[in-house]
Amino acid sequence: MAPPPPGAGVLITYIRNCTDTWNSCANQFTWTATAEVIPAKFRHIHTDTKKLVANNSK
């Protein structure tokens, strides 16, 4: 693995601190959607996002 670019140390430290804090307060995650529903929701969000981008580029 290549060493991080100069100045990246601050970002790496920040990310590690955020991850450590998040993990120290973690709660168990329970899926509420079925495997069939998730792709449909993703397609819906993806379609809406494409529409927003298309409208903003006009």
C-alpha positions in Angstrom: 0.0 0.0 0.0 1.4 3.4 -0.9 1.9 6.0 1.8 -0.8 8.7 2.1 -0.1 12.1 0.4 1.2 14.9 2.6 -1.5 16.4 4.7 -3.6 13.3 4.6 -2.6 12.4 8.2 -5.1 14.9 9.7 -8.0 13.4 7.5 -7.0 9.8 8.4 -6.9 10.7 12.1 -10.3 12.3 11.8 -11.8 9.3 10.0 -10.3 6.9 12.6 -11.7 9.0 15.5 -15.2 9.1 13.9 -15.1 5.4 13.2 -14.0 4.6 16.8 -16.6 6.9 18.3 -19.3 5.3 16.1 -18.3 1.8 16.9 -18.1 2.5 20.7 -21.8 3.5 20.6 -23.0 1.0 18.0 -26.4 -0.6 18.3 -27.4 -3.8 16.6 -28.9 -3.2 13.2 -32.0 -5.1 12.1 -33.1 -5.3 8.5 -36.7 -4.3 8.0 -36.9 -4.7 4.2 -36.9 -7.9 2.3 -34.3 -8.7 -0.3 -36.9 -8.2 -3.0 -37.8 -4.7 -1.9 -34.3 -3.3 -1.6 -33.4 -3.3 -5.4 -36.8 -1.7 -6.2 -36.2 1.1 -3.7 -32.7 1.6 -5.1 -34.1 1.9 -8.7 -36.7 4.4 -7.5 -34.0 6.6 -5.8 -31.7 6.3 -8.7 -34.4 7.4 -11.1 -35.3 10.4 -9.0 -31.7 11.4 -8.7 -31.2 11.2 -12.5 -34.3 13.4 -12.9 -33.0 16.0 -10.4 -29.6 16.1 -12.2 -31.2 16.4 -15.6 -33.4 19.3 -14.3 -30.5 21.1 -12.7 -28.4 20.9 -15.9 -30.9 22.8 -18.0 
